Amino acid sequence: MILRRIARPQAIAKRFEKISRPAVLQQRRCEHTLPPLGGPNNEKGEYFHEHGVPGFLSPRTYRQTWTTYQQHLVDQINNYTIDTENAAKTPYKIHLETSRQPEHAHMYNIAAMAHFNFLWWESIADQKKAVPESLRKDIEESFHSMDLLRNEMLEHADAMFGNGFVWLMKQNISQAGIGSHSNLRILCTYNAGSPYADAWRMKQDRESSTTLNLNGDRRSEMTRPQNRVGYMGPHSQQAREGYHLANTLDATPLLCLNTWQHMWIPDYGIVGKRVYLAAWWERIDWDVVFQRYNHAGRLAGNGYSYRR
């Protein structure tokens, strides 16, 4: 009779541990992180975390609308883009490439808000700042005075029924015209609507709301073929670059006023919107606006776009 060797308890436990031990998953690196405010050391962000924005927003509102909300947006972007080619792209780039695509609407909204929320908080200062002289001169040429710019932006924001942004835009030379004395414009967008012209390229063969009663030249422009054939020629990829929907404002955002209700209701109450708007004007970081002003018209992302 062959006797079976009795296994030692320690050996059984070791064998069971080897079988039941879960496989170690390789951690995937997330490309998008919460960006610093006020420089690489997050000086502005650290100050706002402790003190809020004096005379404007409380520390609690800062933490809710930036630290918590922006981290949520970043996490959502990572969830959607991890292990894809979009993982290394900026929210700015993702929102452009997913615009006007219903199947990517949620991804567009998340990326757009991550970019816009950064532009908003980056342009907030802890105290009143002077407007650089060359920027002030351009504002006065476009709006006659700083007071008129203030009044127009605040009135537009107060009139908006719902969430959105009011933008101060600098027109690109191709649209404003060389030597133009009025190259700054105000633009209103609702929800996560984009101020960038590249987010409004025509995808269909015609825009039904504007093709009726057009003159021949505009009708030809609006109904030109949308395919990209060959390397050269009128319908090539190169010829299609920079083609936007007719009447689209081709400009770069310099400043945005956030009218989302979560920004002003916590500190100002349900009927405190006008007080919030007036307080915002006193806490604009005009140095950041001037930096964007000097970069306007260049490749998006240079110097100020949300690249993290």
PEKA-V50312 format. One record per run of one state. SS is the DSSP state (H for helix, E for strand, - for the rest). FROM is the first residue (numbers start at 1). TO is the last residue. If there is no record, write none. Layout:
SS:FROM:TO / SS:FROM:TO
This chain:
-:1:8 / H:9:20 / -:21:42 / H:43:51 / -:52:52 / E:53:53 / -:54:56 / E:57:57 / -:58:58 / H:59:81 / -:82:84 / H:85:88 / -:89:90 / H:91:97 / -:98:101 / H:102:122 / -:123:123 / E:124:124 / -:125:132 / H:133:143 / -:144:145 / H:146:159 / -:160:163 / E:164:171 / -:172:172 / H:173:176 / -:177:183 / E:184:190 / -:191:196 / H:197:200 / -:201:215 / H:216:222 / -:223:236 / H:237:240 / -:241:250 / E:251:258 / -:259:260 / H:261:268 / -:269:272 / H:273:281 / -:282:283 / E:284:284 / -:285:285 / H:286:295 / -:296:308
